């Protein structure tokens, strides 16, 4: 007889969605969490980021109406905004833990480690379970250079009290580009450092170049083909020295050179479970090499985007497997992803790069939304849609978007892709007008086959 039906090591989105489903089905569940309950996204990532980003997004939108009735843009009081962020976000983990407790889920605040196929060490306690789910997430990669202790991570950046006047971002990926967009609007002197020439490499180059040019116009400097050799502190400022001998002085350094999976000291090696900095190896049912032990979310070694929605999808999938409600291998639908630059870039399904490499299978249609429907595009003249259609069926297979509403557009396109909707299907639906969603539908529908 086990103590629990399922024990989760971790309590973020990769875990708690499954836990709620299992509890509703009558299962006894526990979390073992050594950090903050509900995980990174809830406390130190997505939620804090969108709260802090939203005022800048709104100001960026207002800036498009300068000369058309808007004469003075508001300024962000960062300490006041940060105080509001802490007031709003800081209580969430307690609220979540309270919800878990009310539902009968036990939470053990301790480091979790596998002892065998059905036992987990939680501090000085041993918990047994029929199944174990690993949802330990990832952490920022640390540069192995002298002075690395002076480099901050995204969690720290989202908690700074006073905004620095000079900020250096190491890396030109999602985190750096999103935070640099905020820093530029704050009037900071911003430098983005990248060891090669790739900026937001997973997104369409045509849209990335637009964001880069906009950021340059706002004073952002891009140092490409630069590698940081060391960081030193001198009288309250930080000096980055590059491998070519040049240097840069700033007030704050943020490192965003990737993330690595939290797989250490979990007892994986002792049980023969394969794992690396990329994550834990699982089969097509999200099981490790030990059938009673699953892994979910960012700690999994996988090629698909490591996003909160994919962690949630995997969590729900694992619950269905444990409940015996499905025996099918996991099959991912089209996955929308969005970078919160100003403006946004999003994509879903077959990417533009994939379509360009295989023109016999796909056709790309680009629609200049902003130029065609400026009144509806919130005065964003360069807002644009790029659609990827299957040459075999004519149906939508992928899409990429550039514009402030790129997230909404990607979600709608994902629905069209996953449901294999035709022009006739969309024509039989009614949407609100004039909205960003209706604008997308009106321009997409004529490009789809009727049946």
N, C-alpha and C positions, 0 to 999 in steps of 0.2 A: 504494500500500500504506500503510495507516494504522498508527500506533503501537499503537492500541487499538481494540477493537470499540466500547467505550463508555467515556467519561470523565464522571464525576460531579463537578459543582461543589457541594461539600457532602458530608457523610458521616453525616447523621442518619437517622432512620427513613424519610424520604422518599427516601433513596438506598440505604442498605445492604441493605435487603431485596431490592431488584431486583438489586443487585450479586451477592449470594450465589446467587440463582437463575441469573443469567447465567453465573457462573463454573462452576456445576455443569453447565451446558449446554456448557461448553468455550470460553466467550468470554473474551477478555482485557480486564481492567477496571482502571480507576484512579480514585482519589479525589483531588480537590484541595481541601484543607481549610485555611482560615486561622485557625480557632479550635480548639476542642477536638474531637478525633476522636469520632465517634458522636453529636454534636449536643447541643442544649439539653436535650431530655427526659432523656437518659441521665445527663448531668452536672450540669445546673443547673436542672432542672425537675421533671418527674413523679416520678422515682426518689427524689430528695432530699425532695420534698414528702411522699410517702407514708411514707417512713421517719420523718420528724419528726412527722407527723400521727398515726401509729398509736398511740403511747402516750396521746395526748389522747382519741382515739376510745375506747380501752379504759377510760380513767378516766370518760369521759362515760357509758359503758355501766354501769360499776359504780355511778355515782351514782343510777341508777334503782332500785338495790336498797338504798339507804339506808333503814334502818328495817325491812329484811327480811333482816337478817343481816350487812349491811355497815355498819360504824360509823365507819370512818376511811378517807378516800380517800388514795391515794398522791400524792406530789408529784413533779413532773418536775424533775430537776436538769439545767437547760438546757446548761451547759458540758459535762457528761458526755455528754448526748445528742448534742450537736454533735460532740464528739470521736468518738463512735461513727459518726455520719453520715459524717464525713470518712474514717474508717478503712474504711468500707464502700463509699462512693460514689466517692471520689477515685481508686482504682485502676482503675475500670471502663474508662476511655478507653484505658488501656494494654493491658488485657486484650482489648478489642475490636480495637485495632490489631494486637495479636499474632495474633488469630484471622484478621484480614484478610490479614496477611503469610503465614501458614501456608497460606492458600487461594490464594496467588499474586496477591493484589490489591496493586497499588502505591499508596502513600499519599504525596502531595506536600504538604508543609506550606507553603502559600503562598496568596496571593490568586488566585483563578481569574477569568479574563476571556475572553470570547469574542473570537476574532480573525476568524473567518469561520464558515461553516456546519459546518466539520469541524476546527476548530483552537481550542485553548484555551491561553492564556498562564498559566503557573503559575510565578510569580516570574520568574526569568530563563530559564525553559525554555518551549519550545513543544511541546505535545502534540497529536497529530492523532488523530481517531477517526471511525468511521463514524457514530456517534450521540453526542449530548451530552445529559445530563440535569441540569437546574438544580434543586437542592434546597437553597436558601440560607436558608430559614426566615424568621423575623420577629425583631424586637427591640422592646423597650418604647418606647412613644411618650413623648417628653420634652415637658413643658410649657414653652411659650415665655414664661417669666416671670422677673423678677429673682430670683436665689437658687435657680434650678433645680438648680444644682450641689450643693445641700444635700439634694436629694431622691434617695432610694435606689430601686433597682428590685428586682424579685423575685429575681433572681440574687444580689444582695447580701444580701437578707433571709435567704435560705436558707443563708447562710454566717456569720451574726453569732455572735460568741463569747459575749457577755453579753446577756441579754434586756433590752431597755429597759423602764423603768417606765412611761413615757408614750409611746404610739405613735399617730401620726396617719396614716390611710390616705386617700389622695386617689383617689376612684373607689369605686363600690359594685358592681363586677363580681365575677367569679369569684375572681380573685387576692386582692383585698381581703377578701372575705367568708371565704375559706378561711383566710387568715393571721390575720384578726381573731378567728376562732374559737379558734385556738391562743393568741393573745395574751390573750384573755379568760380562758382556763383557766390561763394563767401568772400571773394576778392583775394584769396591767397595766391602766393607765388607757387605754382604747381609744376613739378617735374616728374615725368613718367620714364622710368629706366627699364629697358628691355634688352636681354642678352643677344637676341637676334632681331629680325625685322618683323616678327609676327605680332600683330595686335588683334585681340579678339579673334583668334584664328579659326574658331568653330563657326563664326558667323559670316554672312556674305560679304566679300571684300568691297563690293560697290557701296554697301551701306556703312560698313566700318569706316571707309575713307571719308564719308560725309561727316560722321561723328568726329573723326580726328580733325578734319578741317575746321569744324565748328569750335572744337576745344582749343585749337591753335588760335583762332580768332579771339578767344576769350583769354588768351595769354598763357595757355598750357604749353610747356616745352616737352618734346619727346626726344629722349636720348636713346636711339636704337643702336644695336651692335655694341652695347656697353655692359661690362661685367663689373660688379662691385667687388673690390678686393678686401676692403676693410672699412669699418666705421669707427670714428673716434669722437669723443666728447671734449669740447674746448670752450670753457666759459659759458656754458648754457646752450651752446649750439652744437650741432652734429656735422661732422665733415665726412663725406663719403669719398673714398679714393678708389678710382677705377683701375683696372689692370693696365690701361695705357698710360697711367701716371697722372692723369687729370683728376680734378676733384670738384666736389659740389658741397656747399654749406647750406644747411637748412635747420628748421626748428623741430621737425618731427619726421621720423622715417617709418613708413609702413611697408612691411614685407608681404607680398602676395604672389609667391612663386609656386603655388600649388598646395595641395593638401595630401596627407597620407592617412591611411586607415589605422584605426586604433585596434591593433591585434596583439600587442605585447601583453605578457603576463595574464593571458586568458586560459592557459592550459591547452592550447590548440596542438602544439607540437607533441605533447605527451599522449594525445589521443590520435595522432596521425592525421590531423586536419590541416590541409595545405593552406598557407596564407603568406602574404608578403605585404610590402608597403602599399601595393595596389588594392589589397583587400583579401577577403576569405573566399576560397574557391567553393562554389556550390554547383549542383546539377540543375537540370531544367525544372525541378520541383522546389528549388531554393533550399535543398538539403545539403549539408556538408557530407563528407565521407562517412560520418556517423549518422545513420538514418533518423535518429531521434533528435538531432541537433540541426536547427535551421539558422540561416543568416539572412538579414534584411537590411535594406537601405545602403548608406554610403560606405559601410564597412565591407560590402560585397565587391569582389573583383568582377567588373563588368564593363562593357563598352558603351552601353546606353548612358545618357546623361544622369549624373548623380544629383538628383533634384528632390526636394521635399515631396512633390506629387508622385515621383516614382517610388520613393520610400513608402508612401502611403499605399500605393497600388500593391507593392510587394507584401506589405503588412496584412492587408485584407486578403490577399491570395493565400498567404500562409495560414491564416485563420480558417479559411475554407478547407484547406488540406487537412488540418488537424481535426476539424469537425467532421471530416469524411463527406463533405458536401461537393467536393470536386476531386477528381484524380487526374485532371488534365495537366499537361506541362504548362508552365507559365508562358503566356503569349502577350507581348506588349503591343498596345495600340500605338497610333501616331502620338508622339510625345512633344507637346509644345514647350519651347523654352524661350526665355525673355531676358535680355540684359537691360538693367535700369539706368542706362545712360540718358542724357538729355539731348535729343529725343531718344526714344527706345528703339531697339532692334529685336525682332522676334523671328522665329521660324518653327516649322512643324513638318513632320513627314519627310518625304524625300527632299534633300537639300538642293540648293541651286548648284553647288559644286558637283554633287552626284549626278544631277541631270545633265550638266555640261559635259561630264565625262562619258555619258552614254546617250548621245542624241538620237540613236535609233529607237530607244525605249521611251524617252520623255521629250516633251516640248515645253518651253518656258514662255509664258505670256506676262509682260510687264505692263502695269496700268498706272499711269500718273494721276493718282487719286487727287492730290492737292491741286494740281493744275486744272483738273476737270470739274471738281466740286469744292472749290475753295471755301465757300460759305459753310459747307458741311464739315470740312476738314480743319475747322478751328483756325483758319488763316495760316495753315501750315502748307505752303506752296510746294515743298519738296517731299511731302508725304507720298509714299509709293507702295504698291503691292507687286509682288512677283509670284506668279502661280506656276506650279509644275503639274502638268497633266500627263496621264498615261496615253501613249500613242495607240495602245491596244484597245482600251475601253473608252478613252476620252474623259474619264473621271479625274477629279482632283486627287493628286497623290502627295503633294507637298506645297508649301508656301513660305514666303519670307516677307517681312513687313518692316518699313521704316516710318516712324512717326510716333507721336505721343500716345496714340491709342493702339500701339502694336500688340499689346497683351490681349486686348479684347479681340482684335482681328485674328490672332493666332488661335484663340480658343474656339471661335466660330469656324475657322477653317479646319480645325481638328475634328470638330463634330461632323462637318461635311465629308471629310476624308474617312473617318471611322464608320460612318453610316452609309457610305457610298451613295451620297445623294446626287440626283440628276438635276438638270435645269427644271424639269417638270416638277420634281419634288419641292424645290425651293419656290417655284412659281405658285404653288398651292398653299404657301404659308404667308402670313401677314406680320410685318415687323413695324415697330414704331418709326415715325418719320418726323423730321430728318435727324437721324442719329448716326454715330460712327459704325454701328452694326449694320443698319440698313444700307449705308453707303457701300459697305463691302459686299453685301448680298446683291445689290442692284448692279454692281460692276462684274461680279463673278458669274451670276446666273446666265448671261448670254454666252459665256465661254464654255459652258457645260453642255453635254448632249441632252436632248430632251428625254430620252429613255436609255 
